[in-house]
Amino acid sequence: MNSGAEIQFRETKPEDFPALLGMMRNLAEQAPGLPFDQGEVRAALDRFLAHPEFGQSWLICLSERIAGYVILTLGYSFEYRGVDAYRPAGYTDHGRHSMTEWLR
């Protein structure tokens, strides 16, 4: 790993869709392989970004180059008295991640 490279998270914008859709297609094609209709996924992304109450999407950039993405979808939980999101245990311990800060 290049220790001099800087990892940054930035919010996804519509102009990022070609790169994001390519990464989503690559993920869907991995075993077991899921159907991927680019038009349907693009429409879902448009709706998702137009409604911040659904969650948030970030691109992971390594020295200004797109290296991956994170999409956090929110749900509604009566047990937690409102909006919740699944996060791996311990993830919120890392305050440098914008996703965690966004949830707070």
Secondary structure, DSSP 8 states (H G I E B T S, - for coil): --TT--EEEEE--GGGHHHHHHHHHHHHHSTT-----HHHHHHHHHHHHH-GGGEEEEEEEETTEEEEEEEEE-EEETTTTEEE----TTGGG-TT-HHHHHH-
